[in-house]
């Protein structure tokens, strides 16, 4: 019988084999989580500021999928996300009550604002969002709705209902089925009104002739929450790593990072975890 010599793979091949084993065992994948969130937090630039800070603190990467809040909740119900970062409190609480989320944590807030042409042809300017929408309805004013079941869209529909115009928004009302940035672009190009979150507006560059017309109404308060997807529904959820993100973002360090995000010296989001 001939002598058999054990073959030792070259160093590069050996490293590749080790990497393959790590991937197969899930070790590499465990270094990242998937977060379903809103277009407002993404397009405001917050995550570009926040995620590097979390990576330094935890070593974890976060893959953000930016959708409307309703779509983000649906994504989590399908088991395609580990954690949620959204802003429709009623829908979030129902999500947890139905067993899809482990626990909802209040996280931060800013406000909604009504944007429109600087010359304000409908005369909406002021602090009363309900009165502004009543005027838009009566005048058939051009209004761009996101129409995407997002947190902003849900808030807008509540305001139309309070205005008594949920079924009669006027002939100028159009739904784009799009995110906050595209809705603002459409409003800018067509001289229309649009409800926006302040964070996206402050980071929006293509303003054309648009300006803030209604702000300061307490009804325009915009609360964000964060939740881990329930592993009892979807065992593949990376619950420990997802909880690390939640624990960090509601901690003093995470809350300070949120407060530190500014554009032109103006703070975009105000942390309020635990309040």
N, C-alpha and C positions, 0 to 999 in steps of 0.2 A: 504494500500500500504506500502510495506516495505521501510525502510529508505535506500537510495542509497548513498553509500560512493564513492567519486571520488578516483580512483586508481592513486597514484603517483609512477611512475616507479623508481626503484633504480637508484642511481647516475650514475652508469656505463651504464645502459640501456639508461638513459636520454642523456648522452653524445653521445652515438652511434646514437641515433635518430637525434640529432642536426647535427652530422657529415654527416648523410645520407641526411638531408635536404640541407646542404651546398653543397654537391656534386651534388645533383639534380638541385640546382639553378645555378651551374656553379662557385660558389665562390672559391672552391678549385682549379678547373681547371684554373682559371684566374691567379693562382700563377705561372704558367709556360708557356713557349712558345716553339714552335718547330722550329728549325733552320736547313735548308738544307745547307750543306756546302761541302767542298772538302776533299778528303782523305789527302791531303798535310797538311792542317791546323790541322786536327785531329792527324795524325801520327807524325807530328813534335812536338807534345806535347803542342802546343800553347793554346788549349782550357782548358787543365788541369790547366794552369796558369791563364788564362783570366776569366773563368766563376766564380770562387770563388770571384774574385774582383767585378764582376758585381752583384753577389748575395748580397754582403755586401752593395753595393750602392743602390740597388733597391728592394731587398727582393724577386726577381724573379729567378726561376730556368730556365735553358735553356736545352731542350732536343736536342742534336745534332745528326743529321742523316748524316753521312759522305759518300758521293758519288762522282763520277766524276762530274764536273761542268755541263755537258750536262744533266746528270741524275738528278742533284739537281734542275736545271731549269724545267725539266719535272715534277718533284715532286711538285714544286710550282704551275705550270700550272694546276695540278690536284686539287689544294687547300689543299694539305697535309702538307704545311709548312706555317709559319707566316712570316719568314724572311729568306733571302738568304745571304750567305757569300761565295763568289766565285771568280774565276780569269780567266775570258775570256771576256775582255772588249767589243769586238764586239758583242758577244752573249748577254751580259748583256744589252747593249744599245738597241738591238733589242727587248729584253724581255720587257723593259720599253716602247719603241715606240709602241709595239703591245698591250699595255694596261695591261700587267700582273703584272707589278711592279709600285709602286707609284713614286719612284725617286731613281736613282743610286747615291751613295756616294763613291768617291774614299776613300780608307781606309789606305792601307799600300802596301809595295812592298818588294820583294827580287829578286832573279834571278834564272834562269835555268842554269844547268851545264851538261856537257856531262861526264858521268862516264864510265869507261872501265877498262880492265886489266892494271895493272901497267906497264907491258912490252909493251903495246900499239902496238900489231902486225900490225895494219893497218896504224899507223903513223898519228894519228889524233891530237896529242897534239899541243896546241896553243891557239889563241884567236878567231879564225874564225870558227863559227859553220857551215857555208855553205860549206866551203872547207873541213871540217871534214866529213860531210855527203857525199860529192862527192867522197871522198876516200873510205868511207864505201860501197857505191854503187858499185864502180869500183872493189873493192876487194871482193865483196860478204861477207862482214864482218858480224859476228853475232851481231844482234841488237834486243833488246826486246822493243817492242812498247806497251804502255798500251792498246791501241785499245779500249778505253772505252768512247770516246767522252768527256773526261775530259778537263779541261783547259790546262793541260800539253800535252795531246794528240793533242789538237787543235794547240798548239804552235809547236809541233814537225812536224805536217803536213805542217804548213806554212814554216818551215825551209827546209823540203824536196822539197817543191815547188820552193823555192828560189834557191835551189841547182840544179834545173832542173831534179830532180830524183823522182818526186812524183809518176810517173808511173813505175819507174825502180829502186826500192830500193835495189835490190840485193837478191840473194837466201838465204842469212843469216837473212833476216828480218822476225821476228815472232811477232804476236800480242797475248797478253795474256788475254785481256779483263779483266784486274784486276787493283787494286789500286796501288799507288806508292810503298808502302812497299813490297807487293808481287812481283812487277816488279823488284825491286832491289834484292830481294831474288833469283829470277830466274837468273838474270844477275850474281850474286855472285856465284851461283852453276854451271853455264855453261860457265863462262868466257866471257860474252857478254858485249856489249856496251848498254847504256840506257840513255835517257834524263830524268833528275830528277830536282825537285825543291830543292834549297839548304837547306831549313828548314827540309825536311824529311831526306835528306842525313846526316845532322848533328846529327839527333836523331837516325840514323840507326846503329844498333850494329853489324849485320852480314855481315861485309864488305868483308871478305875473302881477295882476291887479287885485289879488286877494288880500284880505285883512281880517283880523278878529273883530267880530261884531257883537257877539253875546258871550259874556263870561261873568263869573262871580255868583251865579245862582247856586244855592246849596244843592239843588237837584242834579247839578252837573258833576257831583263828586264821583270819582272813578277809582274804585278799590280793586286791588289785585290780590290773588291768592295763589298758594302753591300746594300741591298734593302729590303723594306717592301713589301710583296705581296699585290696586290691591292684588297681591300675588295669589290670593285664594281664588281669584277669577282667572288669572293668567300666571301660572307657575314660572314662566320664563322671565318675568319681571326681575330686574336686578335691584331688589328691594334694599339691600344694604348700601349699595353705592348711591342709589336714588335718595335714600334717607340722609346720606352724608351731605348731598347737595342741599336738601331742605334744612338740615341742622346748621349748615354754614350760612345760608342766605338769611336765616332768621336770627343768627348770632350777632353780637355787636360788630364783628369784623365784616360780615356780609351786609348788615344794615348801613354801616359806614361807607362801604363801597357803593351802595345804591345812592346814598346822599351825595357822594363825591362826583357823580356823573353830572356834568354841566355843559351847556353850550352857550358861548358868549357870556359866561358868568352866571347864567340862569340855571337853577336846579330843575331837572326834569321830573324826578320822582322823589316822593317823601316817605321814608321808611316808617312803618307803624306796626311791626311784628309784636304780638303779645298785648296789643291795646284793644 
